[in-house]
Amino acid sequence: MHKPREKESVKRVFEHEREVRYYASLIKKGLLPIEKYAVDKYFARKGKVLDVGCGAGREAFALAKQGFSVVGIDLSSNLVKFAKQYALKHRLVAVTFLCSDVEHLRYPKNTFDYVILPTQVIEHVKGRDNRINVLRQCKELLKENGILFFTTHERKSGLRWWFYWTKESVLLSLKHFVGIDTERELGDTWIDSVNPTNKAIEKAFIHFYTKREAIKDIRRASLTLVEVVSNEKLRAAWEPAHLKYAFICKQAKPS
């Protein structure tokens, strides 16, 4: 069971009006190229989408305009409030927003055709078992053959970060070897910025994934991995250059 301070740090950061303004400014940009790739290729029919960690509604509004029915949820009440006001102002009736916890998705099974966790939302969940449980809950919400995609960073992206996380791996192993009890997992850290324009009001918890780790979590959640796409060539001009992946999964079990 993880301590609440990690989740509270994320909530406080995204509640701040500066963050709300930033994420509101991205609405007009629509889907990121890596998101558009997944939607164009795998969202074969118009259906119901759950947008987990919807922020100010960038992805939800883009999908609603394409004819999807969208439910957006976010931990930040201020982001949800803005999204609701934007939808009302622009008469977007195919999208609704709720303030809800990503770790407790309270919907009936088989409700959605698609579930998305964009912009590395899952990385703000502390604890591997908790992240796997989020994926497992998303699987349960999908209709048969429904599609889920989520995005993560690659924590060993570039030589600098490869050395940093290799060093952290050694230090963490040494702590375990000498019997130092720590809840920290490799990849766990605290960041002072959740968007590229400014520092946050406080540090926020994040778990940086590797591609291999994410694939293992997908399998433990009993999802079927369909495709892994990187943003190396599918990247918007305003998006930071850090390597990221989209993991596209199916609800159906392997045959």
Buried (B, 14 or more C-beta within 10 A) or exposed (E): EBEEEBBBBBBBBBBBEBBBEBBBBBBEEBBBBBBBBBBEEBBEEEBBBBBBBBBBBBBBBBBBBBEBBBBBBBBBEBBBBBBBEBBEEEEBEBBBBEBBBBBEBEBEEEBBBBBBBBBBBBBBBBBBEBBBBBBBBBBBBBBEEBBBBBBBBBBBBEEEBEEBBEEBEEEBEEEEEEEEEEEEEBBBBEBEEBBEEEEBBEBBBBBBBBBEBBBEBBBBBBBBBBEBBBBEEBBBEEBEEBBBBBBBBBBBEEE
